[in-house]
Amino acid sequence: MVRVKFRYIVAEIQYQCEGETRTPIKDVDILMSVKKAVAIAHGDYGVGCMLYSLRVSYFKPQMNIVMIRVGRRAHTLVLTAMIFVKKIGYNSAEYKTLHLGGTMRSCHKFLLKYYRNNLSFIAGLTNEGK
């Protein structure tokens, strides 16, 4: 028996309109936006390939970071379809893919490095108000 292998996609949610008030995004909104994009780009075949394994493993709304788990067989379908996402929930936003990993551990290591590299930028944004 062969185990099921997954790929983990780490992406950043980039909002299109900065001035508008945003509604909070939930895990279900992310799943539905990816599912709709795969259906548009790849049809029933793409939805059938990724449906059994699509799941949001990690979502940090404060940092706009999401980690999506998908089967190894369908990760290219999901990556190519994520380009077509223009709306997540009621917000106009899109995904910026940051990392593709084989394990959650490698993705968490990447996120730690990503947070450390961007810490000065994030601290600069919070210190502007002081």
Secondary structure, DSSP 8 states (H G I E B T S, - for coil): -----EEEEEEEEEES-SSS------HHHHHHHHHHHHHHHHHHHHHHHHTTT-EEEEEETTTTEEEEEEEGGGHHHHHHHGGG--EETTEEEEEEEEEEESSHHHHHHHHHHHHHHTHHHHHHHHHTT-
